[in-house]
Amino acid sequence: MNKKISIIYSFRNESPVLEELLNRTIEALSGFDYEIIFVDDNSDDGSNEFLLEKSKKNNKIKIITMSSRFGQAQCLIAGLRQMTGDVAIYCDADLQDSPELFKEMILSWENGAEVVNMVRTKRRGENFLKMILTRSAYLIWNKCSKINIQVEVGDFKLLDKKVVEKLCALREEDPFLRGYVQWLGYKQVNLPYCREARSAGKSHFPFFGGDPIETFLIGLTSFSITPLYITIPSFIISMLVSILYLFFQNEFNIWLYLVALLLNLQFLCLAVISIYIGRIHFQSRRRPLYNIRSTINLKDPEK
């Protein structure tokens, strides 16, 4: 029986690479029954129009267009909920994750893997500082939570259909996909690969922009309450510093110093608590993850 492969690309404003991406994806899936689902996060550069023309000639090309910007993870989940294949592969649409790797991933799935994680052994075009900070983020995630996300495992994965169903059943408003997949478990296999530099266009995830910082905080607070306990060692350290300072000073206004110390500690506590209150606020709203404006070549847009 010929299994069906679902490829899901979440993107925004990737018109410079879409034609090459589409051609290489179709070539990589030669011999397979497949569908390619493009989830457009409200692009305004002509990407949607290009894909619309392609979908008229090939009904295996399917398009989900968001009514506004909702984010990469939300778009990926929208694609996963619409897939009709036996297995899903998702990754970025900027050609840094090569479609030529799909066959190797599918082979691992055919050999029994239920999740295939692609592990970046090299990341071309990335600056040294970004690499250090990225590795630090993974280290903090793993030290502060009960899950273990392997360093250099991102959002380039293959998931069996039963894993997709469990993933799509989650209802958190700010989904942290790489953490969820690890948390779900199943039989997971890691495959090494070299991540390419962008072939065209500009990155939509500048490291010092809001997206990487937000992703780090979502990942940290999705699976850990460790930041809530930072106040305890912080208070102890502050008190020790105060005692040492007092010990080496002849004249010192202790009351003024203690007031300043307590105020700083309160600010730290409020900062940590506010992160969690913010997540409680978002989750309590129970808004949908996304809102679809239109679909092409898909039968059930409300699935």
BELGI-V773077 format. One record per residue. N is the residue number from 1. RES is the residue in three letters. NEAR is the number of other C-alpha atoms within 12 Angstrom. Layout:
{{N & RES & NEAR} {N & RES & NEAR}}
This chain:
{{1 & MET & 6} {2 & ASN & 12} {3 & LYS & 22} {4 & LYS & 25} {5 & ILE & 39} {6 & SER & 40} {7 & ILE & 48} {8 & ILE & 47} {9 & TYR & 46} {10 & SER & 40} {11 & PHE & 43} {12 & ARG & 37} {13 & ASN & 30} {14 & GLU & 38} {15 & SER & 27} {16 & PRO & 23} {17 & VAL & 29} {18 & LEU & 34} {19 & GLU & 23} {20 & GLU & 20} {21 & LEU & 33} {22 & LEU & 36} {23 & ASN & 20} {24 & ARG & 22} {25 & THR & 38} {26 & ILE & 27} {27 & GLU & 19} {28 & ALA & 25} {29 & LEU & 29} {30 & SER & 18} {31 & GLY & 13} {32 & PHE & 26} {33 & ASP & 21} {34 & TYR & 33} {35 & GLU & 38} {36 & ILE & 47} {37 & ILE & 45} {38 & PHE & 52} {39 & VAL & 53} {40 & ASP & 49} {41 & ASP & 38} {42 & ASN & 32} {43 & SER & 28} {44 & ASP & 20} {45 & ASP & 20} {46 & GLY & 19} {47 & SER & 28} {48 & ASN & 33} {49 & GLU & 22} {50 & PHE & 26} {51 & LEU & 37} {52 & LEU & 27} {53 & GLU & 18} {54 & LYS & 24} {55 & SER & 25} {56 & LYS & 16} {57 & LYS & 13} {58 & ASN & 19} {59 & ASN & 20} {60 & LYS & 33} {61 & ILE & 34} {62 & LYS & 39} {63 & ILE & 45} {64 & ILE & 47} {65 & THR & 38} {66 & MET & 33} {67 & SER & 21} {68 & SER & 22} {69 & ARG & 25} {70 & PHE & 31} {71 & GLY & 34} {72 & GLN & 37} {73 & ALA & 38} {74 & GLN & 36} {75 & CYS & 42} {76 & LEU & 44} {77 & ILE & 44} {78 & ALA & 41} {79 & GLY & 47} {80 & LEU & 44} {81 & ARG & 34} {82 & GLN & 36} {83 & MET & 43} {84 & THR & 31} {85 & GLY & 31} {86 & ASP & 30} {87 & VAL & 39} {88 & ALA & 43} {89 & ILE & 49} {90 & TYR & 48} {91 & CYS & 43} {92 & ASP & 37} {93 & ALA & 45} {94 & ASP & 34} {95 & LEU & 33} {96 & GLN & 31} {97 & ASP & 35} {98 & SER & 34} {99 & PRO & 37} {100 & GLU & 23} {101 & LEU & 33} {102 & PHE & 38} {103 & LYS & 26} {104 & GLU & 27} {105 & MET & 40} {106 & ILE & 37} {107 & LEU & 22} {108 & SER & 27} {109 & TRP & 31} {110 & GLU & 22} {111 & ASN & 15} {112 & GLY & 17} {113 & ALA & 28} {114 & GLU & 33} {115 & VAL & 40} {116 & VAL & 42} {117 & ASN & 42} {118 & MET & 36} {119 & VAL & 26} {120 & ARG & 27} {121 & THR & 19} {122 & LYS & 22} {123 & ARG & 24} {124 & ARG & 19} {125 & GLY & 18} {126 & GLU & 20} {127 & ASN & 15} {128 & PHE & 14} {129 & LEU & 12} {130 & LYS & 19} {131 & MET & 21} {132 & ILE & 16} {133 & LEU & 20} {134 & THR & 27} {135 & ARG & 22} {136 & SER & 17} {137 & ALA & 27} {138 & TYR & 29} {139 & LEU & 22} {140 & ILE & 27} {141 & TRP & 33} {142 & ASN & 27} {143 & LYS & 20} {144 & CYS & 25} {145 & SER & 23} {146 & LYS & 20} {147 & ILE & 25} {148 & ASN & 26} {149 & ILE & 35} {150 & GLN & 31} {151 & VAL & 28} {152 & GLU & 30} {153 & VAL & 33} {154 & GLY & 37} {155 & ASP & 35} {156 & PHE & 41} {157 & LYS & 46} {158 & LEU & 45} {159 & LEU & 48} {160 & ASP & 39} {161 & LYS & 29} {162 & LYS & 25} {163 & VAL & 32} {164 & VAL & 36} {165 & GLU & 23} {166 & LYS & 22} {167 & LEU & 35} {168 & CYS & 31} {169 & ALA & 18} {170 & LEU & 24} {171 & ARG & 23} {172 & GLU & 29} {173 & GLU & 28} {174 & ASP & 38} {175 & PRO & 39} {176 & PHE & 34} {177 & LEU & 39} {178 & ARG & 41} {179 & GLY & 36} {180 & TYR & 34} {181 & VAL & 37} {182 & GLN & 33} {183 & TRP & 25} {184 & LEU & 25} {185 & GLY & 25} {186 & TYR & 23} {187 & LYS & 23} {188 & GLN & 28} {189 & VAL & 29} {190 & ASN & 29} {191 & LEU & 29} {192 & PRO & 25} {193 & TYR & 27} {194 & CYS & 22} {195 & ARG & 29} {196 & GLU & 21} {197 & ALA & 20} {198 & ARG & 24} {199 & SER & 24} {200 & ALA & 21} {201 & GLY & 19} {202 & LYS & 17} {203 & SER & 25} {204 & HIS & 23} {205 & PHE & 20} {206 & PRO & 14} {207 & PHE & 22} {208 & PHE & 17} {209 & GLY & 13} {210 & GLY & 14} {211 & ASP & 20} {212 & PRO & 21} {213 & ILE & 18} {214 & GLU & 23} {215 & THR & 30} {216 & PHE & 32} {217 & LEU & 30} {218 & ILE & 32} {219 & GLY & 34} {220 & LEU & 36} {221 & THR & 33} {222 & SER & 34} {223 & PHE & 31} {224 & SER & 23} {225 & ILE & 24} {226 & THR & 23} {227 & PRO & 29} {228 & LEU & 23} {229 & TYR & 17} {230 & ILE & 20} {231 & THR & 24} {232 & ILE & 18} {233 & PRO & 17} {234 & SER & 23} {235 & PHE & 23} {236 & ILE & 17} {237 & ILE & 16} {238 & SER & 24} {239 & MET & 21} {240 & LEU & 15} {241 & VAL & 17} {242 & SER & 25} {243 & ILE & 18} {244 & LEU & 12} {245 & TYR & 18} {246 & LEU & 18} {247 & PHE & 13} {248 & PHE & 11} {249 & GLN & 12} {250 & ASN & 9} {251 & GLU & 9} {252 & PHE & 15} {253 & ASN & 14} {254 & ILE & 17} {255 & TRP & 12} {256 & LEU & 12} {257 & TYR & 19} {258 & LEU & 21} {259 & VAL & 14} {260 & ALA & 17} {261 & LEU & 24} {262 & LEU & 21} {263 & LEU & 16} {264 & ASN & 19} {265 & LEU & 24} {266 & GLN & 20} {267 & PHE & 17} {268 & LEU & 24} {269 & CYS & 23} {270 & LEU & 19} {271 & ALA & 18} {272 & VAL & 26} {273 & ILE & 22} {274 & SER & 19} {275 & ILE & 25} {276 & TYR & 25} {277 & ILE & 16} {278 & GLY & 20} {279 & ARG & 26} {280 & ILE & 19} {281 & HIS & 16} {282 & PHE & 20} {283 & GLN & 20} {284 & SER & 15} {285 & ARG & 15} {286 & ARG & 15} {287 & ARG & 15} {288 & PRO & 22} {289 & LEU & 32} {290 & TYR & 34} {291 & ASN & 27} {292 & ILE & 30} {293 & ARG & 19} {294 & SER & 24} {295 & THR & 30} {296 & ILE & 31} {297 & ASN & 27} {298 & LEU & 27} {299 & LYS & 16} {300 & ASP & 18} {301 & PRO & 22} {302 & GLU & 17} {303 & LYS & 17}}
